[in-house]
Amino acid sequence: MPSDNNQLDPAPDNSSKPLVNKIQKLTNQSTLAFELPFTFVGAVAVGGLIGFYLDKWLHSGPWLMIVFGTFGFVAGIVEIARRLGPGKST
């Protein structure tokens, strides 16, 4: 029979709760800081590549690449604003 003195899972105390919340907040902020540059650059790159291949297909020069690269830039800014906007608790 197990005795009450040898508990494998001691009752959690409330003193570690602020530390856990602080670690979770730091982890969420770090994740967001590493993720946002890739999101932004990816949006610009995808827009530019779509424009590049449309230019190649339609023989229209660099104009569609510039237009779609700009759309990608705007989409990247909107995505960053959406993730960092008001009401977001990180």
Backbone torsions as a table, in degrees:
resi	resn	phi	psi	omega
1	MET	NA	134.1	178.2
2	PRO	-74.5	141.8	177.9
3	SER	-92.2	159.8	-179.3
4	ASP	-72.3	-18.2	-178.2
5	ASN	-76.8	-21.9	-176.7
6	ASN	-107.8	64.3	178.9
7	GLN	-80.5	133.3	178.2
8	LEU	-79.9	-32.7	-177.7
9	ASP	-119.7	92.1	-178.6
10	PRO	-67.1	154.6	179.2
11	ALA	-64.1	132.6	-179.2
12	PRO	-69.3	140.7	176.1
13	ASP	-97.8	159.5	-176.4
14	ASN	-82.3	-3.8	-178.8
15	SER	-73.4	-23.0	-179.7
16	SER	-88.8	-9.6	-177.8
17	LYS	-61.8	-46.4	177.0
18	PRO	-61.2	-35.6	179.0
19	LEU	-66.5	-41.1	178.7
20	VAL	-64.4	-43.0	178.5
21	ASN	-63.1	-39.1	178.9
22	LYS	-65.8	-41.1	179.0
23	ILE	-66.8	-40.6	178.1
24	GLN	-64.0	-40.8	179.3
25	LYS	-64.8	-43.7	178.4
26	LEU	-63.4	-40.9	178.4
27	THR	-64.4	-43.7	178.7
28	ASN	-63.4	-41.4	179.3
29	GLN	-66.9	-40.2	179.2
30	SER	-65.6	-42.2	178.7
31	THR	-60.8	-45.0	179.6
32	LEU	-64.7	-39.8	-179.8
33	ALA	-65.3	-34.1	178.4
34	PHE	-81.3	-26.2	-175.1
35	GLU	-83.9	-38.4	-173.9
36	LEU	-61.3	-41.7	177.5
37	PRO	-61.5	-38.3	178.6
38	PHE	-67.6	-36.9	177.4
39	THR	-63.0	-45.5	-178.0
40	PHE	-66.6	-50.2	-179.2
41	VAL	-64.1	-37.9	178.4
42	GLY	-62.9	-40.8	179.4
43	ALA	-64.3	-43.4	178.9
44	VAL	-66.1	-42.1	-178.9
45	ALA	-65.7	-42.9	179.7
46	VAL	-65.3	-43.6	177.9
47	GLY	-62.1	-43.4	179.1
48	GLY	-65.4	-39.7	178.6
49	LEU	-67.1	-39.4	176.2
50	ILE	-61.0	-46.4	178.3
51	GLY	-62.9	-39.4	179.3
52	PHE	-61.0	-48.0	-178.1
53	TYR	-71.5	-31.4	173.5
54	LEU	-67.5	-39.8	175.9
55	ASP	-61.9	-42.5	179.7
56	LYS	-64.3	-40.1	-177.8
57	TRP	-73.5	-39.8	-176.2
58	LEU	-96.3	-2.4	-178.9
59	HIS	53.4	50.0	-174.8
60	SER	-110.1	12.5	178.8
61	GLY	77.8	-161.9	-174.5
62	PRO	-84.8	7.1	-170.6
63	TRP	-67.2	-42.6	179.9
64	LEU	-70.1	-32.1	176.3
65	MET	-64.8	-40.6	177.9
66	ILE	-66.5	-43.7	-178.7
67	VAL	-64.8	-49.6	-178.1
68	PHE	-71.6	-30.5	172.9
69	GLY	-64.1	-38.5	175.8
70	THR	-66.3	-41.6	175.2
71	PHE	-59.7	-40.9	177.4
72	GLY	-64.5	-40.2	177.2
73	PHE	-60.8	-47.2	179.5
74	VAL	-64.2	-41.4	178.4
75	ALA	-63.0	-37.7	177.0
76	GLY	-65.1	-42.6	177.8
77	ILE	-64.1	-42.8	179.3
78	VAL	-63.2	-41.0	179.2
79	GLU	-64.9	-41.2	177.1
80	ILE	-65.0	-43.1	178.5
81	ALA	-64.0	-36.5	179.1
82	ARG	-66.0	-41.0	-178.0
83	ARG	-76.9	-28.3	-179.0
84	LEU	-104.8	3.8	-173.8
85	GLY	-65.0	176.2	-179.4
86	PRO	-63.9	146.0	-179.7
87	GLY	89.7	-4.3	178.6
88	LYS	-91.4	118.9	177.2
89	SER	-101.9	115.9	179.3
90	THR	-109.3	NA	NA
